[in-house]
Amino acid sequence: METTFSLWHYLKRKKLFRLRKSLTLIILAAFLLSLFFTAATGWRPARAAAAPGNDRPRVVMVVLNRITLADLSDDRYPNISKLISHGGLGLMTINTGGDYNDASAYVSIGGGNRFSAPQIAGESYNREELLPDGSRAVDVYVRNTGSEPGGSEVLNVTVPALLKVNRNKNIASVPGQLGKILHQAGLKTAVIGNSDTEPGSPANRPAVLIAMDDLGRVDYGNVARELLMPDRFSPYGWTTDYNKLKAELERVWDKSDLIIVETGDSLRSNDSNLQEMKRMIDSHRHIAVKNADRFVGWLLPRVDEKTMIMIVTPLPYVQAIRDGIRLSPLVIAGGGVEPGSVLVSPSTRQEALVANFDLAATVAAHLGVKNPEGLIGLPVTGIVRGSQAETVAEVQSWLVANWSQRSGVLYYFVRYQWIIYFLTLVQVITCFLAGQRWSRFLLTAVLLYPLAILLVPLTGSANKWLAIFQSAAMLVLITYVMTHIRHNLKMFLAMSVVSVLPCVIDVLTGARLMKAAALGYDLIVGGRFYGIGNEYMGVVIGASILGAAVLLELYSRKHRWVFPLIGLGFAGLVVFFAAPGVGTNAGGSLAAVIGFAVSMYLFSGRKMTLRSVILILGALITGLAVLVLVNYFLLSGSSSHIGRAIDNALQGDLAALWYTVQRKLVANFYLLRHSPFSLILILQLLLGLAIAVRKQASLAVLAENNRYMVSGMAGMFFGALGAFAFNDSGVIAAAIMLNYLVVPLVLMIARVEARTL
């Protein structure tokens, strides 16, 4: 008895020692990670002061709204063509935090982030200008904001409503962020011009939303109706008086660092689309661009290293958006932009494509503002790539084609899974599961559908219905080949290889398929521009765990190298997801760490205990350390979105990180309510519950005979939880990852039952 007690006491002490040892390792890892943060906090440069004198850097942004690349590239506008040849030409995303309305587009450019705005947000005035009710603008401004405007010449009187609309956006910047950081750096802003329509109608001056600060103030300018002149053949009977525009520009030139010029006529042409025939809308747009072209010719001699001139189009015209052209042209000349170049940005890493929120960062960088807070964009530059116009037109063509195909292909991809999972659920509930060859084919197709979609861009198809047909044909062909492998485990292994390798190779070679595939990421929508998307992240994690489990089932008894090889492969995939020049998916790398750590722990034959949970948390902290090390200290600094998040933390801006967490939670709850993938997730969970209730005996046989497969399924489940927690489209990633758990589970249960019949 005493010997038994002593042995129990010894074992208890040994377990406690191991537990304390694990806790010590976790604390040590956290401590070392904190040292990285502490060591880097003093490395950040401060803002540069404004350069004195008239030779200081300057940005002139000419807003030519509601046109397209075809308009801007037209040979009928020689001065715009000269400006393009003097600088760079590119495409700009038009995404906002709301609808495609002018106010939202303008405020997103000026806020350096995606904001929404009611159309009344364009109501700005000269400080002494009278509103329609007879009130002075300055009095209305003070009444609405409770702030004194100081010497500001132009005021936005609706800024309180604008701030309220964007109050719960969970982002670190605010409307007017660009003007705010320029004012903090001692720089001055100016706005000239308007897009007013009929006399007596509300003022339409959205250009103020680009230059104003967070209190709606612009230092200099003139946005009054006096800058218009009557013209009975122009939309609404008014057109911009460019002579007055030039005089105002001369007045503010020497004392302003950022000058926004609203040309106005092209926006009035767009707003009159319901009143005019199409040929008249096109004619008025041509006249508007022609007049702006003459103004650009007057500006051309001022382009140099110090003076950057942009032509910015916040939105294309209405019909172009309806036709799927959801990109705007952008021209930047001067300020070091290479002549004859196409525009590029680290935000997109895509030739000839930049984000609209990059403009604020570009302005700040040219004006010498270092580390502008709250701006998620990065400065735009130019690279020389053959013919500017042809290169940019080709990029727009394939982006628009990919966007038009995406919805159709995904429609059938999602609904196919709905149907298959519903029919399988009925089979499980009615116990009619074994011996169905057609169900094996249909279920296997669920796992191979992402591969078929990934391969469609290889055909070069630009037609939506042809892309849908090609994806279906490829799916049938690949599934036919795979299902001829009669052994389930060997079929799973083959599917894992053909699912993981194409994704990894494609990302390593530039993600050309990922950017064009319907299940990849949409560059026009702009949720992601590079790396691996959350959809194929779910494919890679799920398929790799499935393949690892099969390898262990088939070969672990004969070859000792299998287990360490799997561990090495998992480690490589974590680095693949984390590396800024490769996967660049922070949430994916953390989800991979969780899924792989649980799988490896269970593969080793150990049970889940408190100690194992602590070890998995340690693996998660290690994964976070890898993210910090790879994305910030070794490779990219703050050039990747992960690096910039770390940069914010190092500077003490924890609010930005908290906003990121909130935004991901809000996005996932939105997707749970509205995404068609949420129904897939629900069907998967119901199917798992039905198997647990109706197939207990078969599950017991499976657990006894296929321990590694069951362990891998547990790893996939926890990986899916990680994908849901750490990604803003975690619902989609989790649903796709769970396919690699649910389908093999159903097929193996069916095989077990077929043997018992």
N, C-alpha and C positions, 0 to 999 in steps of 0.2 A: 504493500500500500504506500509506504514511504517512497519506495523507488518510483512508483507511478506518479505520485505527487511531484517528486523532484523533476521527473521527465517533463510533466506538463508545465511546471514552473519554468524549466529551461526553454521549452518551445515558445512559451508566452513571451519570455524576455527576448528571445531571438526575433520574434515577429515585431515586437515593439522596436527593437533595434533597427530592423529593416525599415519600418515605418518612419522612424526618426531620420534615418539615412536618406530616404526619399524626400522628406520634407526639407532636409538640409540642402539637398541638391536643387530643389525648386527655388528656395530662398536665395541660394547662391546665383542661380541663373537670373532671377529677377534683379538681384543686386548688380550683376555685371551689365545687364541691360540698362539699368538706371545710370550707370557710369558713362555709357555711350551718350545718353541724353545730356548729362551734366557736362561732359567734356566738350560737347559741340555748341553749347549755348552762347559761347563768346565768339563764335566764328562769323556771325551774321553782320554784314555791312549796314551802315545807316543810310538814310535817304540823302541824296545829293541836293545841295541848295540850288535855287534858280540862278542861272548864269546872268550876270549883269550886262546891260547895254543892249543895242539893237541887233547884235550878231548872235544873240542867244538862239537855241533851237526853237523851232516853231512848227506847229501842225495846222494845216488848213484842210478841213474835211468838207468837200463839196457833196451835198446830199442830193442825189438824182434818183428819187424813189420811184418804184413801180415800173421798172424796166427789166429787161433780161440780157443775157450774154449776147444774144443775136442783135439786140439794139446797139449795145456798146461796141460790138466788133464791126459794125457797118462801116464801109468805106466812105459813106457820105458825111462822116464826122471826122475830118482830117486832124483837128486839134486833139481830140480824144485819142486818136490813133497815135499821134506824136507823144502824148503823155504816157500811153501804154508802152511805147518803144523806149521811152526814157526811164521806165521803172518796171513794175511787175503786174501781171494780170492773173487773176484767180477766181475761184468760186467761194462763196461764203454761205454757211448754213444760216437758216432763218428761224431757228427754233426759239421759242419764248416759253415763259411759264404759264401761258394761257393760249388764246386763239391767235390766228394769223391776222391781227389787226395792227394798224400803223403804230399806235401808241405803245403796244407791247413790244414791237420790234425795236423802236427807238430807245425805249427805256432799258431793254436788255443790252443794247450796245453801250449805253452810258453807265449802266450798273455793273457791267463786266460779269454778268450772270444771267440766268433765265428768269425774267420777271413777267408779270402780267399787268395790264393797265386798262382801265376803262377808256373809251375814246375821248371822254372829257379831259383826260390827263394832258391833252395837247393845248389846253387853255392857258396860255402864257401871254404876258403883256409887257410893254414898256412901263416903267414904274409910274409915270404920270398919265398913262393912257386911260381913257374912260371905258368902262365896261358897258354892255348894252343897257344896264339898269341905271347908268349915270354915275356909278361909284368909281373913284380912282383906284387903279390897280394896287397901289401901295397900301391903301387903306384896307382893301379886301384881303391882301396878303397878311397884314398884321392881325386883322380880325380872325382869319382862318388858322394862322400858325402860332400867334402869340409871340412872334419874334420880330425884331427890327431888322430890316434888310440892309442896313448900312448904306453904302454907296452903290449897291448893285443896280444896274440900269434895266435889267430884264428879270421878271419874276414869274414863277409858276404858281398860280393861286390855288391849284387843286392838289398840291403835294401832300396834304394830310390824307386825302382819299386814296392817293397812290400808295402811301405807306401802310394804310390799313389793309388794302387789298393784298399786299405782300407780307403781312405780319407773320403768317404761319408757314412761310416757305422753307424754313429750316436751312437757311443759307447765311453765310457770314457777312455778306455785303448787303447794301440797301440801294434802292433807286437813287441815282445821283452819286454813286460811289466814285466815279471818275472825277467829277468836279470836286468832291470832298477831298480826295487825296491830293489833287492839284492845289487846292487852297491850303491844305496842311503844309505843302511844300513851298508855299509862297508864290505860286504861279497864278496867272490870270486867264479867265475864259471869256469868250465872246460868241454871240449868235446873231446872225443876220438873215433876214428873209422869213417868209411864211408861206403856208399853203391854204390861206383863207379862201372861202368860196363867195357866196352872196353877201352883200352888205347887210349887217344886222344879225347874221347867223353867228353861232359861237365861234370864237377864234380857233383856228386849226394850225398850231405852231409846234408840232411834235419835236422839231430839231432841238428845242430847249431841253428836252428830256435827256439828250446826249451830254450836254455841257454843264447842266446845273449841278449843284451839290445836293446833299441830302436834305437841305432846307429849301430847295427850289430856287436858288439864287445864281445868277450869272452876272459877272462883273461888268461887261460892256456889251453893246449891241443895239440893234433896232429890229423889232419884229412887227412893227405896226403896218396897217393897211396902206400907208403912204408909199410903201415900196412896190405897190401894184399900180398898174395903169389900165384904164378901160380898153377893151378890145372886143368888139361885138362878135367876132368869129372864134374866140377862144372859149373853152369850157367856163361856164358861169359868167361869161362876159368880161373876165379879168385875166391879165397876164403879168408876169414879173417884169418890173422896170429894171433892167440890168445896169443902166447908167447910175441909178440911185444905189443899187447893190454895190457897184464898184466904189462909189463915193464913201459908203459906210465902211467898206472893207479897208479903204485907205485910212479912214479916221481911227479905226481900232488896231491897225496893223502893228505899230511900234509898241503898243502897251499890252498886247495879248500874246499868250503862249499857245492857246488852243482856240481856233476860230472855226465855228460851224456855219456853213453857208447853205441855207435851204433854198434850192432853185424853185420848187413849188409847182411849176407848170405840169410836170409829169404826174404828180400826185393828183392834181385837179383833173387831169385827163382820165385817170383811173376811177376817180370818184364819180365821174359823170357817165360811167359805163351803162347804167340803167336808162339813161336819157337819150343815148345816141346810137346810131347804127355802128356796126363793127368797123366799117371802113373809115368812119369819122373818128372813132376812138384811136385807130391806128394812125390816122393822119395827124391828130392832135399830139399823140405821143412822139411822132417823128419831129414835129415842129418844136416840141418842148426840148427834145434832145439836141436839135439843131441850134436852138438859142443857147442852151447850156454849153454846147461845143464852142461857140464864139467866146463865151466867158472863160472857158478853160484855156483858149488861145491867149487871152489877155493875162492869165495867171502863169502860163508856161515859163516865161523868163525868170520867174522867182524860184523855180525848182533848183535846189542845190543840196549839199551835204547837211546844211543847217535847217533848210525848209523842206518839210515833207508835205506833199499834197496827195490827198486821197479822193477818189470818187467812190462813194458808198451808196449802195442800194439796199435799204433795210428789208424790202419785200419786192418780189416780182409783181407784175400786174395780175389782176384777179383771174383772168382766163388761163394764164400760164400756170398758176397754182392748181387750177382745176385739171389741167392737162398733165399734172405730175411734175412740173418744173418747180421744185421747192428749194432752189438754190439761187442766190443772187450774184451778179458780177461784182468784182472788187478790183480797183486799180490803186496802187501805191507807187509814187515816184518820189525820188529824193530821199534824204536821210539815210543814205547808205544802201538802199535797195538796188540790187544789181540791174542795170539796164537790160531790157530784152528778156527778163526772167519770168518764170511762173512763181506764184506766191506759195509759200509753205509755212507750216507752223508746227512746233513740237506738240501742240495740243492734239493734232490730227495725224501727224506723221504720214500724211497722204499728199502726194504731189498735186498741186493746183487746188487744194481744198483747205480752207481755214474756217474756224468757228467765229460766229458773230461776237462772242465774248472775248475773242482775241484782240479786237480793235482797241479796247480800253487799255489792255496791257501794252499794245504797240505804241499808243500815244504816250503812256507813262514812261516807257523805256526811252523813247526818243527825246522826251523832255527831261530826262535825267533823274527820274524818280526811282529810287531803288526799293525793292521789296514792297510794292504797293499792296496794302492789306485788303483782303476781301475779293481780289480779282482772281478768278479761276483760270483765266486765259494766259497765254504766253505770247511774246512778241512775234510778229510776222516778219519773215525775211523772203528773199527771192533766190531761186537757183535757175541757171540757164539750161533750158531743155528744148532745143530745136525751135520750131515755130510756136510762139506764144499762143496765138489764136487757135491753131490746130490742136495743140496739146490740151488746152483747157476745154475746147469743144468736145474732144474725145472723152475726157474725164466726165464731163456733164452727161454725155450720151449714155455711157455705161452705168453711171450712178442712177439716172432716171429709169433706165431699163430694169436695173436690179430692184429698185423701189417698187416699180409697177408689178413685178413678178412675185414679190415677197408675200403679199397678202393672200394671193390665190394658192400658192404652194402650201403655206402654213394652214390655210383653211382645211385642206384635205388631210394634211399630216395630223392635225389635232382630232378631226372627226373620225378618222380611221381608228385612232386609239380609243376614243369614246366607244365606238361600236364593238371593237374586239374585247375590251375590258368588260363591257356590259354583258356580252354573250358568255364570256368566261365566268363571270360572277354567277350567271344563271346556271351554267354547267356545274359549278362547285356546289351551289345551294341544292340542286336537284340530284347531286351525286352521279351525274352522267359525264364523267371526265375522261375515263381511260379509253384508249384505243381509237382516238380520233386523229387520223393523219392530217386532215385538212386544218385542224386547230393548231397542230405543230407548225405548219407552214405559215398560218396567219399570225401566230404569236411570235415566231422568229422574225417575221417582217417588221414587227414593232421595233426590234433592236437594230435592224439594218436600215430603217427609214432615214435616220440622220446621215448615214454614209451615202445613200442614194442622193439626198439633197445636196450634200457637199460636192458630189461629182458633177452635178448638172452644169455649173459654170464652165466646165471643160468643153461643152458643146458650143459655147458662144451664143446661145439663143437669146434673143431680145424680146421674144413674144411670150406673154404670160401663159397662154393656153398650151403653147408648145413646151414651156418649162414644166408645167404640171404633168403633161403627158410623158416627158422624158424622165421625170423623177419617178413616176409610177412604173414605167417600163424598166428602168434600172433596178428599182426595188424588186420587181418580179424576177428579173434575171439573177440578181445577187442572191435572193432568197432561195430560188430554185437550186442554185449551185450549193449553197450552204446546207440545205435540208437533205441533200444527197449524202451528207455525212451522217450515218445512222446512229453513231454513238453520241449521245447527248453531250457528254463532257468534252469530247473532241470538237464537236460543233461549236460549243461555247468558247473554246480556246481559239478556234479559227475566227469566230466573230469578234472576239476581243482584239486580236491582232489587226484585223482589217478595220476596226473602229478606231483604235488608238493611234496606230502609226500614221495614217493619212493626216489626222488632225495635227499631230506633233510636227511632222515633216512640213506641212503647209505653213504653220506658224513660224517655224525656223527659217523658212525661205521667203517670208514676207507676207504671209496670210492672204495670198491672192484669192484663194477659194473661199476662205472665211469671210472676206469682205463682200463677196458676190453671192454667196449661198443664202437662200431664204432663211435658213435656221442660224446663220451667222449674225453679225451685227449690222445694223442699218446706218451707213455713214450719213445719209440725209437726215434721219431722225437725230443722230448724234449722241445716242446713249453711250456708245463706245466707238473709238476710231482705230484701235490697234490691239495687238495681242490676241488672246483667245477669249471669245465671248462666254457668257455664263451658260448658254445652251450646250455648247461643245465642251465646256469645262465639266458639265454633268456627264457627258458621254465619256470623256477620258477617265474621270475618276471611277465611275461605275464599271466601265469595261475593263479597266486595269485591275481592279479588285477581283472582278469575276475571273479574269485570266489567271491571276495569281492563285486563286483558290483551286482552279482546275489543274494548274501545274503541280500544286502540292498533292492533289488527289491522285494524279497519274504517276508522278515521278519521285515524290519525296522519299518513298521507301527504298528506292534504288540509288538515288543520287543525293548526297549531302549538300551539294552546291546550290540546290534549288532555293532553299530558305534564304541564305545570304544574297543570292542573286535578286530575289524579289525585294528584299530590303534595300538593295542598291538601286533598283529600278524605281521604287517608291520615293527614295531620297532625290533621285534625279528629276522626277516629276514635280516634286515640291519646289525645287529650284527653277524648273521650267515655268511653273505658274508665277513664281515670285519675281523672276528677273525682269527688269524694266525694258530691256531690248528684246524680250521674248514673249512670255505669256502675259506679263503685266496685269495680273489679276489677283489682287490682295485677298479678296474674299475666297477665291478659288484655292489659293495656296493654304489658307487656314482650314477650309473644308477638307482639302486633301490631307493635311496633317492629322485631322481628327479621324477621317475614314481610314487612312493608312495605319495610324497608330493603334486603333482598335483592332483592325484586321490582324496586324502583326502580333499583337499581344495574344489574341485568341488563337491564331495559327500555332503559337508556341505551346498550346495545350493548357494554358492557365485560365482560371476562372476570374470573373469580374469581382473585385473586392475593393475596399477602401484604398488599399495600396495601389491597385491598378488605376483607379480614378485619378489618384494623385500623379501617377506616372504619365497618364494621358494629358493632364493639365500641364505637366512639365514639358511634354512634347509640344503642346500648343504655345507655351511661352518660348520654347526654342524656335518654333516656326515664326513667331513674331520677331524674334531676334534675327532670324534669317532675312525677313522682310526689311528690317531696319538696316542690316549690314549690306545687303545686296543693292537696295534701292537708294540708299543715301550715302553711306560712307565709302562704298567701293566704286559704284558706277556712275550714277546720274545726278547726284545732288538733289536739287529740287526740280529737275526737268520732267520727271514723271509725276502722275497724280498721287502715287503712293509717296514719292519723295517730298512732294509739297505738303502732304498731310503731316509727315514727320517734321518738316521744316516749321509748320505752324506750332506743333507741340514744343519744339526746341525753343521757339520764341515766346512760349507761355500762352499762345493763343489756343487754349483748350476749347474755347467756344466753337471754333471751326470743326474740331473733331466731334464734339457733341452734336453739332448740326448734321454732320455726316451720318452719325448713328441714327438720329431722329429721321433723317430723310430716307434711310434704308428701311426703317420700320414702317414708315408711312407708305412707301412704295410697295412693300410686301403685303400690307393689309389692303391696299388698293387692288393689287393683283389677285388677292384671295377673293375679293368681291367681284372683280370684273374680268379677269383673265380666263380664257377657255382652258388653260393648263390647270387651273384650280379644280376643275371637274375631273381631269385625269388623276390628280392627286387624291381626290375623294374616292374615286373608283378603285385606285390602288389600295388605299387603306381599307375600304370595304372588302375587297378581295382577300387581303391579308387576314382580316378578321374572320371572314367566312371559312378560310382554310384552317385557321386555328380552332374554330368551333366544330367544323364538319369533317375535318381530315386529321384528327388527332393521332390515330394509329399510324397513318402514313407518315406524318411528321416525325413520330418516334423512330420509325424505320430509317427515315432520311437522316436524322440526327446521329443514329448509331453507325450507319454505313458511310456517310459523307460528312464527316466532322469539319473538314476544311471548307466545304461549300457553305455550311451553316455559319461558320465563323466569318466567311467573306460577306454573307448576307447581312450579318450584324454590323460589320464594318461599313457596308453601303448605307445601312439605315442611319448610323451615326454621322456618316459623311453627308447624307441628305439633310440631316438636322443642321449641320454646320453650314451647308450651302444656303439653307433658308435663313440662318441667323446672320451670316456675314455678307450677303449680297442683296443689292436692291431689287434684283429680279430673282430672288431665291426660290420663289414658288415654281418658276419655270425650271431652274436648275435642279431642284429637288425632284420634281416630277420626272424629268428625263433620267436622272441618276437612278431612281427607284425602278425604272423599267428593267435595269440589269439585275435587280433583286426579284421582282415579281414574276417576270417571264420564266427565268430558269426554275424558280420555285414551283410554278404551275406545271411545267414540263416534267420536272423530276417527280413530283407527286403523281402525275399521270402515269409515268413509267413504273413507279412503285405499285400503283393499283393495277396496272396491266399485268404485272407479274403475279399478283395474288388472285387473279381471276381464273 
